[in-house]
């Protein structure tokens, strides 16, 4: 990640869904604190190692947001990441 580049990280992508996700796929991120704002991004990293999230086998995914993201966006805000299916 370069300085000033914003990323969203999700930890709840299940083993059933991870097989449909590839690096480079488009994604849309919405943030609870910014209603009505849709932030465009791309999948940059998919973990090869599973984690236990609330009893499910999941894979962390990093989505890099497009330059010029919303000025109100801050690290640690709650967000929903939607990865577009191929």
PDB file of N, CA, C and O in Angstrom:
ATOM      1  N   UNK A   1       0.843  -1.174   0.000  1.00  0.00           N
ATOM      2  CA  UNK A   1       0.000   0.000   0.000  1.00  0.00           C
ATOM      3  C   UNK A   1       0.888   1.236   0.000  1.00  0.00           C
ATOM      4  O   UNK A   1       1.827   1.322   0.791  1.00  0.00           O
ATOM      5  N   UNK A   2       0.606   2.187  -0.869  1.00  0.00           N
ATOM      6  CA  UNK A   2       1.357   3.424  -0.886  1.00  0.00           C
ATOM      7  C   UNK A   2       0.746   4.418   0.082  1.00  0.00           C
ATOM      8  O   UNK A   2      -0.414   4.282   0.471  1.00  0.00           O
ATOM      9  N   UNK A   3       1.512   5.405   0.467  1.00  0.00           N
ATOM     10  CA  UNK A   3       1.036   6.389   1.431  1.00  0.00           C
ATOM     11  C   UNK A   3      -0.218   7.072   0.901  1.00  0.00           C
ATOM     12  O   UNK A   3      -0.250   7.510  -0.249  1.00  0.00           O
ATOM     13  N   UNK A   4      -1.250   7.164   1.734  1.00  0.00           N
ATOM     14  CA  UNK A   4      -2.486   7.823   1.360  1.00  0.00           C
ATOM     15  C   UNK A   4      -3.494   6.907   0.688  1.00  0.00           C
ATOM     16  O   UNK A   4      -4.634   7.313   0.462  1.00  0.00           O
ATOM     17  N   UNK A   5      -3.102   5.683   0.364  1.00  0.00           N
ATOM     18  CA  UNK A   5      -4.005   4.743  -0.274  1.00  0.00           C
ATOM     19  C   UNK A   5      -4.863   4.083   0.797  1.00  0.00           C
ATOM     20  O   UNK A   5      -4.355   3.669   1.839  1.00  0.00           O
ATOM     21  N   UNK A   6      -6.162   3.988   0.538  1.00  0.00           N
ATOM     22  CA  UNK A   6      -7.078   3.449   1.534  1.00  0.00           C
ATOM     23  C   UNK A   6      -7.499   2.041   1.131  1.00  0.00           C
ATOM     24  O   UNK A   6      -7.748   1.757  -0.041  1.00  0.00           O
ATOM     25  N   UNK A   7      -7.572   1.173   2.126  1.00  0.00           N
ATOM     26  CA  UNK A   7      -7.988  -0.202   1.901  1.00  0.00           C
ATOM     27  C   UNK A   7      -9.112  -0.563   2.849  1.00  0.00           C
ATOM     28  O   UNK A   7      -9.232  -0.009   3.942  1.00  0.00           O
ATOM     29  N   UNK A   8      -9.936  -1.504   2.408  1.00  0.00           N
ATOM     30  CA  UNK A   8     -10.955  -2.089   3.274  1.00  0.00           C
ATOM     31  C   UNK A   8     -10.585  -3.557   3.439  1.00  0.00           C
ATOM     32  O   UNK A   8     -10.173  -4.217   2.485  1.00  0.00           O
ATOM     33  N   UNK A   9     -10.734  -4.051   4.645  1.00  0.00           N
ATOM     34  CA  UNK A   9     -10.404  -5.451   4.912  1.00  0.00           C
ATOM     35  C   UNK A   9     -11.648  -6.128   5.457  1.00  0.00           C
ATOM     36  O   UNK A   9     -12.292  -5.628   6.379  1.00  0.00           O
ATOM     37  N   UNK A  10     -11.975  -7.273   4.876  1.00  0.00           N
ATOM     38  CA  UNK A  10     -13.108  -8.046   5.361  1.00  0.00           C
ATOM     39  C   UNK A  10     -12.610  -9.398   5.855  1.00  0.00           C
ATOM     40  O   UNK A  10     -11.651  -9.953   5.318  1.00  0.00           O
ATOM     41  N   UNK A  11     -13.271  -9.920   6.885  1.00  0.00           N
ATOM     42  CA  UNK A  11     -12.829 -11.196   7.449  1.00  0.00           C
ATOM     43  C   UNK A  11     -13.928 -12.244   7.421  1.00  0.00           C
ATOM     44  O   UNK A  11     -13.783 -13.309   8.021  1.00  0.00           O
ATOM     45  N   UNK A  12     -15.032 -11.954   6.727  1.00  0.00           N
ATOM     46  CA  UNK A  12     -16.155 -12.888   6.789  1.00  0.00           C
ATOM     47  C   UNK A  12     -16.507 -13.543   5.450  1.00  0.00           C
ATOM     48  O   UNK A  12     -17.646 -13.971   5.258  1.00  0.00           O
ATOM     49  N   UNK A  13     -15.559 -13.625   4.533  1.00  0.00           N
ATOM     50  CA  UNK A  13     -15.791 -14.309   3.268  1.00  0.00           C
ATOM     51  C   UNK A  13     -15.648 -15.809   3.501  1.00  0.00           C
ATOM     52  O   UNK A  13     -14.559 -16.286   3.821  1.00  0.00           O
ATOM     53  N   UNK A  14     -16.736 -16.554   3.342  1.00  0.00           N
ATOM     54  CA  UNK A  14     -16.723 -17.974   3.681  1.00  0.00           C
ATOM     55  C   UNK A  14     -15.974 -18.806   2.650  1.00  0.00           C
ATOM     56  O   UNK A  14     -15.684 -18.354   1.542  1.00  0.00           O
ATOM     57  N   UNK A  15     -15.673 -20.030   3.048  1.00  0.00           N
ATOM     58  CA  UNK A  15     -14.976 -20.952   2.152  1.00  0.00           C
ATOM     59  C   UNK A  15     -15.817 -21.272   0.923  1.00  0.00           C
ATOM     60  O   UNK A  15     -15.265 -21.624  -0.120  1.00  0.00           O
ATOM     61  N   UNK A  16     -17.124 -21.160   1.021  1.00  0.00           N
ATOM     62  CA  UNK A  16     -17.993 -21.406  -0.130  1.00  0.00           C
ATOM     63  C   UNK A  16     -17.922 -20.271  -1.137  1.00  0.00           C
ATOM     64  O   UNK A  16     -18.100 -20.487  -2.336  1.00  0.00           O
ATOM     65  N   UNK A  17     -17.661 -19.060  -0.653  1.00  0.00           N
ATOM     66  CA  UNK A  17     -17.619 -17.886  -1.528  1.00  0.00           C
ATOM     67  C   UNK A  17     -16.223 -17.556  -2.041  1.00  0.00           C
ATOM     68  O   UNK A  17     -16.082 -17.007  -3.134  1.00  0.00           O
ATOM     69  N   UNK A  18     -15.192 -17.880  -1.270  1.00  0.00           N
ATOM     70  CA  UNK A  18     -13.835 -17.478  -1.629  1.00  0.00           C
ATOM     71  C   UNK A  18     -13.393 -18.075  -2.963  1.00  0.00           C
ATOM     72  O   UNK A  18     -12.567 -17.485  -3.660  1.00  0.00           O
ATOM     73  N   UNK A  19     -13.927 -19.220  -3.319  1.00  0.00           N
ATOM     74  CA  UNK A  19     -13.542 -19.849  -4.587  1.00  0.00           C
ATOM     75  C   UNK A  19     -14.031 -19.052  -5.798  1.00  0.00           C
ATOM     76  O   UNK A  19     -13.567 -19.281  -6.915  1.00  0.00           O
ATOM     77  N   UNK A  20     -14.964 -18.119  -5.586  1.00  0.00           N
ATOM     78  CA  UNK A  20     -15.507 -17.288  -6.673  1.00  0.00           C
ATOM     79  C   UNK A  20     -14.824 -15.924  -6.759  1.00  0.00           C
ATOM     80  O   UNK A  20     -15.159 -15.120  -7.629  1.00  0.00           O
ATOM     81  N   UNK A  21     -13.879 -15.659  -5.873  1.00  0.00           N
ATOM     82  CA  UNK A  21     -13.242 -14.342  -5.811  1.00  0.00           C
ATOM     83  C   UNK A  21     -11.816 -14.443  -6.334  1.00  0.00           C
ATOM     84  O   UNK A  21     -11.090 -15.391  -6.034  1.00  0.00           O
ATOM     85  N   UNK A  22     -11.428 -13.431  -7.131  1.00  0.00           N
ATOM     86  CA  UNK A  22     -10.078 -13.381  -7.682  1.00  0.00           C
ATOM     87  C   UNK A  22      -9.502 -11.988  -7.482  1.00  0.00           C
ATOM     88  O   UNK A  22     -10.230 -10.997  -7.441  1.00  0.00           O
ATOM     89  N   UNK A  23      -8.190 -11.933  -7.360  1.00  0.00           N
ATOM     90  CA  UNK A  23      -7.507 -10.645  -7.284  1.00  0.00           C
ATOM     91  C   UNK A  23      -7.842  -9.856  -8.548  1.00  0.00           C
ATOM     92  O   UNK A  23      -7.815 -10.399  -9.653  1.00  0.00           O
ATOM     93  N   UNK A  24      -8.158  -8.580  -8.378  1.00  0.00           N
ATOM     94  CA  UNK A  24      -8.494  -7.713  -9.500  1.00  0.00           C
ATOM     95  C   UNK A  24      -9.983  -7.516  -9.709  1.00  0.00           C
ATOM     96  O   UNK A  24     -10.385  -6.612 -10.442  1.00  0.00           O
ATOM     97  N   UNK A  25     -10.817  -8.347  -9.077  1.00  0.00           N
ATOM     98  CA  UNK A  25     -12.258  -8.199  -9.229  1.00  0.00           C
ATOM     99  C   UNK A  25     -12.717  -6.867  -8.655  1.00  0.00           C
ATOM    100  O   UNK A  25     -12.189  -6.419  -7.637  1.00  0.00           O
ATOM    101  N   UNK A  26     -13.700  -6.224  -9.297  1.00  0.00           N
ATOM    102  CA  UNK A  26     -14.229  -4.982  -8.759  1.00  0.00           C
ATOM    103  C   UNK A  26     -15.035  -5.229  -7.483  1.00  0.00           C
ATOM    104  O   UNK A  26     -15.609  -6.299  -7.283  1.00  0.00           O
ATOM    105  N   UNK A  27     -15.058  -4.214  -6.636  1.00  0.00           N
ATOM    106  CA  UNK A  27     -15.812  -4.276  -5.388  1.00  0.00           C
ATOM    107  C   UNK A  27     -16.380  -2.899  -5.088  1.00  0.00           C
ATOM    108  O   UNK A  27     -15.864  -1.880  -5.546  1.00  0.00           O
ATOM    109  N   UNK A  28     -17.451  -2.893  -4.311  1.00  0.00           N
ATOM    110  CA  UNK A  28     -18.047  -1.646  -3.848  1.00  0.00           C
ATOM    111  C   UNK A  28     -18.060  -1.681  -2.328  1.00  0.00           C
ATOM    112  O   UNK A  28     -18.459  -2.677  -1.724  1.00  0.00           O
ATOM    113  N   UNK A  29     -17.621  -0.588  -1.715  1.00  0.00           N
ATOM    114  CA  UNK A  29     -17.576  -0.482  -0.267  1.00  0.00           C
ATOM    115  C   UNK A  29     -18.526   0.628   0.161  1.00  0.00           C
ATOM    116  O   UNK A  29     -18.454   1.749  -0.343  1.00  0.00           O
ATOM    117  N   UNK A  30     -19.419   0.304   1.098  1.00  0.00           N
ATOM    118  CA  UNK A  30     -20.278   1.323   1.698  1.00  0.00           C
ATOM    119  C   UNK A  30     -19.918   1.402   3.177  1.00  0.00           C
ATOM    120  O   UNK A  30     -19.632   0.388   3.814  1.00  0.00           O
ATOM    121  N   UNK A  31     -19.937   2.611   3.711  1.00  0.00           N
ATOM    122  CA  UNK A  31     -19.498   2.854   5.084  1.00  0.00           C
ATOM    123  C   UNK A  31     -20.681   3.381   5.891  1.00  0.00           C
ATOM    124  O   UNK A  31     -21.380   4.296   5.456  1.00  0.00           O
ATOM    125  N   UNK A  32     -20.900   2.801   7.061  1.00  0.00           N
ATOM    126  CA  UNK A  32     -22.032   3.198   7.907  1.00  0.00           C
ATOM    127  C   UNK A  32     -22.067   4.705   8.156  1.00  0.00           C
ATOM    128  O   UNK A  32     -23.139   5.311   8.160  1.00  0.00           O
ATOM    129  N   UNK A  33     -20.900   5.305   8.364  1.00  0.00           N
ATOM    130  CA  UNK A  33     -20.825   6.730   8.704  1.00  0.00           C
ATOM    131  C   UNK A  33     -21.045   7.654   7.495  1.00  0.00           C
ATOM    132  O   UNK A  33     -21.178   8.866   7.661  1.00  0.00           O
ATOM    133  N   UNK A  34     -21.084   7.083   6.281  1.00  0.00           N
ATOM    134  CA  UNK A  34     -21.239   7.888   5.059  1.00  0.00           C
ATOM    135  C   UNK A  34     -22.423   7.360   4.248  1.00  0.00           C
ATOM    136  O   UNK A  34     -22.229   6.787   3.176  1.00  0.00           O
ATOM    137  N   UNK A  35     -23.654   7.548   4.751  1.00  0.00           N
ATOM    138  CA  UNK A  35     -24.810   6.997   4.056  1.00  0.00           C
ATOM    139  C   UNK A  35     -24.931   7.548   2.630  1.00  0.00           C
ATOM    140  O   UNK A  35     -24.746   8.739   2.384  1.00  0.00           O
ATOM    141  N   UNK A  36     -25.246   6.646   1.711  1.00  0.00           N
ATOM    142  CA  UNK A  36     -25.424   7.037   0.318  1.00  0.00           C
ATOM    143  C   UNK A  36     -24.139   7.110  -0.495  1.00  0.00           C
ATOM    144  O   UNK A  36     -24.195   7.339  -1.704  1.00  0.00           O
ATOM    145  N   UNK A  37     -22.990   6.922   0.133  1.00  0.00           N
ATOM    146  CA  UNK A  37     -21.704   6.986  -0.566  1.00  0.00           C
ATOM    147  C   UNK A  37     -21.266   5.565  -0.926  1.00  0.00           C
ATOM    148  O   UNK A  37     -21.200   4.688  -0.064  1.00  0.00           O
ATOM    149  N   UNK A  38     -20.967   5.350  -2.218  1.00  0.00           N
ATOM    150  CA  UNK A  38     -20.460   4.058  -2.699  1.00  0.00           C
ATOM    151  C   UNK A  38     -19.028   4.262  -3.161  1.00  0.00           C
ATOM    152  O   UNK A  38     -18.765   5.066  -4.055  1.00  0.00           O
ATOM    153  N   UNK A  39     -18.108   3.538  -2.553  1.00  0.00           N
ATOM    154  CA  UNK A  39     -16.689   3.662  -2.870  1.00  0.00           C
ATOM    155  C   UNK A  39     -16.255   2.490  -3.736  1.00  0.00           C
ATOM    156  O   UNK A  39     -16.454   1.333  -3.368  1.00  0.00           O
ATOM    157  N   UNK A  40     -15.666   2.787  -4.877  1.00  0.00           N
ATOM    158  CA  UNK A  40     -15.226   1.758  -5.808  1.00  0.00           C
ATOM    159  C   UNK A  40     -13.842   1.240  -5.413  1.00  0.00           C
ATOM    160  O   UNK A  40     -13.006   1.991  -4.911  1.00  0.00           O
ATOM    161  N   UNK A  41     -13.616  -0.033  -5.644  1.00  0.00           N
ATOM    162  CA  UNK A  41     -12.320  -0.612  -5.341  1.00  0.00           C
ATOM    163  C   UNK A  41     -12.096  -1.891  -6.119  1.00  0.00           C
ATOM    164  O   UNK A  41     -12.923  -2.294  -6.938  1.00  0.00           O
ATOM    165  N   UNK A  42     -10.957  -2.528  -5.847  1.00  0.00           N
ATOM    166  CA  UNK A  42     -10.590  -3.801  -6.483  1.00  0.00           C
ATOM    167  C   UNK A  42      -9.973  -4.718  -5.426  1.00  0.00           C
ATOM    168  O   UNK A  42      -9.262  -4.266  -4.529  1.00  0.00           O
ATOM    169  N   UNK A  43     -10.260  -6.007  -5.551  1.00  0.00           N
ATOM    170  CA  UNK A  43      -9.666  -6.999  -4.650  1.00  0.00           C
ATOM    171  C   UNK A  43      -8.162  -7.018  -4.896  1.00  0.00           C
ATOM    172  O   UNK A  43      -7.723  -7.226  -6.027  1.00  0.00           O
ATOM    173  N   UNK A  44      -7.376  -6.804  -3.859  1.00  0.00           N
ATOM    174  CA  UNK A  44      -5.915  -6.782  -3.980  1.00  0.00           C
ATOM    175  C   UNK A  44      -5.250  -7.992  -3.350  1.00  0.00           C
ATOM    176  O   UNK A  44      -4.165  -8.392  -3.774  1.00  0.00           O
ATOM    177  N   UNK A  45      -5.891  -8.586  -2.334  1.00  0.00           N
ATOM    178  CA  UNK A  45      -5.251  -9.723  -1.667  1.00  0.00           C
ATOM    179  C   UNK A  45      -6.331 -10.624  -1.073  1.00  0.00           C
ATOM    180  O   UNK A  45      -7.305 -10.154  -0.485  1.00  0.00           O
ATOM    181  N   UNK A  46      -6.134 -11.919  -1.242  1.00  0.00           N
ATOM    182  CA  UNK A  46      -7.006 -12.930  -0.642  1.00  0.00           C
ATOM    183  C   UNK A  46      -6.108 -13.849   0.166  1.00  0.00           C
ATOM    184  O   UNK A  46      -5.173 -14.441  -0.374  1.00  0.00           O
ATOM    185  N   UNK A  47      -6.381 -13.969   1.435  1.00  0.00           N
ATOM    186  CA  UNK A  47      -5.543 -14.805   2.295  1.00  0.00           C
ATOM    187  C   UNK A  47      -5.629 -16.266   1.871  1.00  0.00           C
ATOM    188  O   UNK A  47      -6.701 -16.761   1.523  1.00  0.00           O
ATOM    189  N   UNK A  48      -4.502 -16.941   1.903  1.00  0.00           N
ATOM    190  CA  UNK A  48      -4.473 -18.371   1.617  1.00  0.00           C
ATOM    191  C   UNK A  48      -4.796 -19.186   2.867  1.00  0.00           C
ATOM    192  O   UNK A  48      -5.071 -20.384   2.790  1.00  0.00           O
ATOM    193  N   UNK A  49      -4.759 -18.518   4.013  1.00  0.00           N
ATOM    194  CA  UNK A  49      -4.984 -19.198   5.281  1.00  0.00           C
ATOM    195  C   UNK A  49      -6.342 -18.810   5.852  1.00  0.00           C
ATOM    196  O   UNK A  49      -6.672 -17.628   5.953  1.00  0.00           O
ATOM    197  N   UNK A  50      -7.116 -19.808   6.219  1.00  0.00           N
ATOM    198  CA  UNK A  50      -8.440 -19.575   6.798  1.00  0.00           C
ATOM    199  C   UNK A  50      -8.323 -19.115   8.248  1.00  0.00           C
ATOM    200  O   UNK A  50      -7.341 -19.387   8.939  1.00  0.00           O
ATOM    201  N   UNK A  51      -9.367 -18.405   8.680  1.00  0.00           N
ATOM    202  CA  UNK A  51      -9.494 -18.019  10.086  1.00  0.00           C
ATOM    203  C   UNK A  51     -10.881 -18.441  10.562  1.00  0.00           C
ATOM    204  O   UNK A  51     -11.799 -18.621   9.762  1.00  0.00           O
ATOM    205  N   UNK A  52     -11.015 -18.593  11.855  1.00  0.00           N
ATOM    206  CA  UNK A  52     -12.320 -18.920  12.428  1.00  0.00           C
ATOM    207  C   UNK A  52     -13.019 -17.611  12.775  1.00  0.00           C
ATOM    208  O   UNK A  52     -12.536 -16.849  13.612  1.00  0.00           O
ATOM    209  N   UNK A  53     -14.144 -17.351  12.141  1.00  0.00           N
ATOM    210  CA  UNK A  53     -14.910 -16.139  12.413  1.00  0.00           C
ATOM    211  C   UNK A  53     -16.319 -16.546  12.813  1.00  0.00           C
ATOM    212  O   UNK A  53     -17.123 -16.950  11.973  1.00  0.00           O
ATOM    213  N   UNK A  54     -16.609 -16.436  14.099  1.00  0.00           N
ATOM    214  CA  UNK A  54     -17.921 -16.785  14.644  1.00  0.00           C
ATOM    215  C   UNK A  54     -18.322 -18.219  14.304  1.00  0.00           C
ATOM    216  O   UNK A  54     -19.491 -18.497  14.033  1.00  0.00           O
ATOM    217  N   UNK A  55     -17.353 -19.118  14.320  1.00  0.00           N
ATOM    218  CA  UNK A  55     -17.619 -20.522  14.066  1.00  0.00           C
ATOM    219  C   UNK A  55     -17.584 -20.926  12.608  1.00  0.00           C
ATOM    220  O   UNK A  55     -17.749 -22.106  12.299  1.00  0.00           O
ATOM    221  N   UNK A  56     -17.371 -19.974  11.690  1.00  0.00           N
ATOM    222  CA  UNK A  56     -17.279 -20.274  10.266  1.00  0.00           C
ATOM    223  C   UNK A  56     -15.825 -20.234   9.809  1.00  0.00           C
ATOM    224  O   UNK A  56     -15.002 -19.521  10.385  1.00  0.00           O
ATOM    225  N   UNK A  57     -15.520 -21.000   8.777  1.00  0.00           N
ATOM    226  CA  UNK A  57     -14.210 -20.945   8.139  1.00  0.00           C
ATOM    227  C   UNK A  57     -14.275 -19.795   7.132  1.00  0.00           C
ATOM    228  O   UNK A  57     -15.069 -19.831   6.193  1.00  0.00           O
ATOM    229  N   UNK A  58     -13.438 -18.778   7.332  1.00  0.00           N
ATOM    230  CA  UNK A  58     -13.470 -17.595   6.471  1.00  0.00           C
ATOM    231  C   UNK A  58     -12.062 -17.218   6.019  1.00  0.00           C
ATOM    232  O   UNK A  58     -11.064 -17.695   6.557  1.00  0.00           O
ATOM    233  N   UNK A  59     -12.016 -16.347   5.014  1.00  0.00           N
ATOM    234  CA  UNK A  59     -10.750 -15.907   4.440  1.00  0.00           C
ATOM    235  C   UNK A  59     -10.706 -14.391   4.383  1.00  0.00           C
ATOM    236  O   UNK A  59     -11.576 -13.782   3.760  1.00  0.00           O
ATOM    237  N   UNK A  60      -9.723 -13.762   5.013  1.00  0.00           N
ATOM    238  CA  UNK A  60      -9.591 -12.314   4.939  1.00  0.00           C
ATOM    239  C   UNK A  60      -9.286 -11.865   3.506  1.00  0.00           C
ATOM    240  O   UNK A  60      -8.512 -12.501   2.791  1.00  0.00           O
ATOM    241  N   UNK A  61      -9.909 -10.763   3.112  1.00  0.00           N
ATOM    242  CA  UNK A  61      -9.726 -10.183   1.779  1.00  0.00           C
ATOM    243  C   UNK A  61      -9.462  -8.689   1.947  1.00  0.00           C
ATOM    244  O   UNK A  61     -10.103  -8.026   2.763  1.00  0.00           O
ATOM    245  N   UNK A  62      -8.514  -8.168   1.170  1.00  0.00           N
ATOM    246  CA  UNK A  62      -8.209  -6.733   1.172  1.00  0.00           C
ATOM    247  C   UNK A  62      -8.690  -6.142  -0.151  1.00  0.00           C
ATOM    248  O   UNK A  62      -8.368  -6.645  -1.227  1.00  0.00           O
ATOM    249  N   UNK A  63      -9.466  -5.067  -0.048  1.00  0.00           N
ATOM    250  CA  UNK A  63      -9.936  -4.320  -1.214  1.00  0.00           C
ATOM    251  C   UNK A  63      -9.271  -2.955  -1.185  1.00  0.00           C
ATOM    252  O   UNK A  63      -9.375  -2.225  -0.199  1.00  0.00           O
ATOM    253  N   UNK A  64      -8.591  -2.616  -2.263  1.00  0.00           N
ATOM    254  CA  UNK A  64      -7.939  -1.312  -2.382  1.00  0.00           C
ATOM    255  C   UNK A  64      -8.927  -0.354  -3.017  1.00  0.00           C
ATOM    256  O   UNK A  64      -9.449  -0.623  -4.099  1.00  0.00           O
ATOM    257  N   UNK A  65      -9.188   0.767  -2.349  1.00  0.00           N
ATOM    258  CA  UNK A  65     -10.134   1.744  -2.860  1.00  0.00           C
ATOM    259  C   UNK A  65      -9.481   2.625  -3.905  1.00  0.00           C
ATOM    260  O   UNK A  65      -8.282   2.898  -3.854  1.00  0.00           O
ATOM    261  N   UNK A  66     -10.290   3.065  -4.852  1.00  0.00           N
ATOM    262  CA  UNK A  66      -9.817   3.919  -5.938  1.00  0.00           C
ATOM    263  C   UNK A  66      -9.374   5.261  -5.368  1.00  0.00           C
ATOM    264  O   UNK A  66      -9.949   5.765  -4.404  1.00  0.00           O
ATOM    265  N   UNK A  67      -8.346   5.826  -5.980  1.00  0.00           N
ATOM    266  CA  UNK A  67      -7.861   7.149  -5.561  1.00  0.00           C
ATOM    267  C   UNK A  67      -9.021   8.140  -5.511  1.00  0.00           C
ATOM    268  O   UNK A  67      -9.990   8.000  -6.258  1.00  0.00           O
ATOM    269  N   UNK A  68      -8.928   9.117  -4.654  1.00  0.00           N
ATOM    270  CA  UNK A  68      -9.966  10.137  -4.546  1.00  0.00           C
ATOM    271  C   UNK A  68     -11.167   9.667  -3.748  1.00  0.00           C
ATOM    272  O   UNK A  68     -12.284  10.122  -3.992  1.00  0.00           O
ATOM    273  N   UNK A  69     -10.958   8.767  -2.800  1.00  0.00           N
ATOM    274  CA  UNK A  69     -12.051   8.309  -1.950  1.00  0.00           C
ATOM    275  C   UNK A  69     -12.631   9.478  -1.170  1.00  0.00           C
ATOM    276  O   UNK A  69     -12.044  10.559  -1.131  1.00  0.00           O
ATOM    277  N   UNK A  70     -13.766   9.264  -0.560  1.00  0.00           N
ATOM    278  CA  UNK A  70     -14.484  10.306   0.169  1.00  0.00           C
ATOM    279  C   UNK A  70     -13.606  10.927   1.260  1.00  0.00           C
ATOM    280  O   UNK A  70     -12.936  10.201   1.994  1.00  0.00           O
ATOM    281  N   UNK A  71     -13.601  12.262   1.375  1.00  0.00           N
ATOM    282  CA  UNK A  71     -12.738  12.918   2.381  1.00  0.00           C
ATOM    283  C   UNK A  71     -13.127  12.606   3.827  1.00  0.00           C
ATOM    284  O   UNK A  71     -12.311  12.781   4.731  1.00  0.00           O
ATOM    285  N   UNK A  72     -14.361  12.148   4.059  1.00  0.00           N
ATOM    286  CA  UNK A  72     -14.786  11.824   5.420  1.00  0.00           C
ATOM    287  C   UNK A  72     -14.388  10.429   5.870  1.00  0.00           C
ATOM    288  O   UNK A  72     -14.588  10.070   7.031  1.00  0.00           O
ATOM    289  N   UNK A  73     -13.830   9.646   4.969  1.00  0.00           N
ATOM    290  CA  UNK A  73     -13.459   8.271   5.277  1.00  0.00           C
ATOM    291  C   UNK A  73     -12.264   8.223   6.226  1.00  0.00           C
ATOM    292  O   UNK A  73     -11.281   8.941   6.040  1.00  0.00           O
ATOM    293  N   UNK A  74     -12.360   7.364   7.250  1.00  0.00           N
ATOM    294  CA  UNK A  74     -11.287   7.215   8.230  1.00  0.00           C
ATOM    295  C   UNK A  74     -11.001   5.739   8.467  1.00  0.00           C
ATOM    296  O   UNK A  74     -11.891   4.897   8.340  1.00  0.00           O
ATOM    297  N   UNK A  75      -9.743   5.428   8.815  1.00  0.00           N
ATOM    298  CA  UNK A  75      -9.357   4.064   9.149  1.00  0.00           C
ATOM    299  C   UNK A  75     -10.200   3.570  10.318  1.00  0.00           C
ATOM    300  O   UNK A  75     -10.425   4.303  11.281  1.00  0.00           O
ATOM    301  N   UNK A  76     -10.663   2.331  10.233  1.00  0.00           N
ATOM    302  CA  UNK A  76     -11.397   1.699  11.329  1.00  0.00           C
ATOM    303  C   UNK A  76     -12.897   1.857  11.271  1.00  0.00           C
ATOM    304  O   UNK A  76     -13.601   1.307  12.119  1.00  0.00           O
ATOM    305  N   UNK A  77     -13.418   2.599  10.288  1.00  0.00           N
ATOM    306  CA  UNK A  77     -14.875   2.752  10.188  1.00  0.00           C
ATOM    307  C   UNK A  77     -15.504   1.429   9.759  1.00  0.00           C
ATOM    308  O   UNK A  77     -14.906   0.645   9.023  1.00  0.00           O
ATOM    309  N   UNK A  78     -16.731   1.202  10.240  1.00  0.00           N
ATOM    310  CA  UNK A  78     -17.470   0.003   9.876  1.00  0.00           C
ATOM    311  C   UNK A  78     -17.947   0.104   8.442  1.00  0.00           C
ATOM    312  O   UNK A  78     -18.522   1.117   8.041  1.00  0.00           O
ATOM    313  N   UNK A  79     -17.706  -0.959   7.658  1.00  0.00           N
ATOM    314  CA  UNK A  79     -18.051  -0.922   6.250  1.00  0.00           C
ATOM    315  C   UNK A  79     -18.613  -2.270   5.790  1.00  0.00           C
ATOM    316  O   UNK A  79     -18.397  -3.308   6.416  1.00  0.00           O
ATOM    317  N   UNK A  80     -19.342  -2.212   4.672  1.00  0.00           N
ATOM    318  CA  UNK A  80     -19.813  -3.403   3.989  1.00  0.00           C
ATOM    319  C   UNK A  80     -19.083  -3.492   2.670  1.00  0.00           C
ATOM    320  O   UNK A  80     -19.065  -2.534   1.898  1.00  0.00           O
ATOM    321  N   UNK A  81     -18.478  -4.642   2.406  1.00  0.00           N
ATOM    322  CA  UNK A  81     -17.735  -4.860   1.153  1.00  0.00           C
ATOM    323  C   UNK A  81     -18.534  -5.825   0.290  1.00  0.00           C
ATOM    324  O   UNK A  81     -18.840  -6.943   0.706  1.00  0.00           O
ATOM    325  N   UNK A  82     -18.869  -5.377  -0.921  1.00  0.00           N
ATOM    326  CA  UNK A  82     -19.565  -6.226  -1.880  1.00  0.00           C
ATOM    327  C   UNK A  82     -18.635  -6.472  -3.052  1.00  0.00           C
ATOM    328  O   UNK A  82     -18.251  -5.543  -3.761  1.00  0.00           O
ATOM    329  N   UNK A  83     -18.276  -7.739  -3.249  1.00  0.00           N
ATOM    330  CA  UNK A  83     -17.388  -8.099  -4.345  1.00  0.00           C
ATOM    331  C   UNK A  83     -18.248  -8.558  -5.513  1.00  0.00           C
ATOM    332  O   UNK A  83     -19.061  -9.472  -5.373  1.00  0.00           O
ATOM    333  N   UNK A  84     -18.068  -7.924  -6.661  1.00  0.00           N
ATOM    334  CA  UNK A  84     -18.893  -8.229  -7.815  1.00  0.00           C
ATOM    335  C   UNK A  84     -18.513  -9.585  -8.396  1.00  0.00           C
ATOM    336  O   UNK A  84     -17.336  -9.865  -8.627  1.00  0.00           O
ATOM    337  N   UNK A  85     -19.515 -10.418  -8.627  1.00  0.00           N
ATOM    338  CA  UNK A  85     -19.276 -11.749  -9.196  1.00  0.00           C
ATOM    339  C   UNK A  85     -18.821 -11.636 -10.645  1.00  0.00           C
ATOM    340  O   UNK A  85     -19.223 -10.717 -11.358  1.00  0.00           O
ATOM    341  N   UNK A  86     -17.987 -12.570 -11.077  1.00  0.00           N
ATOM    342  CA  UNK A  86     -17.504 -12.534 -12.462  1.00  0.00           C
ATOM    343  C   UNK A  86     -18.616 -12.819 -13.468  1.00  0.00           C
ATOM    344  O   UNK A  86     -18.371 -12.824 -14.675  1.00  0.00           O
TER     345      UNK A  86
END
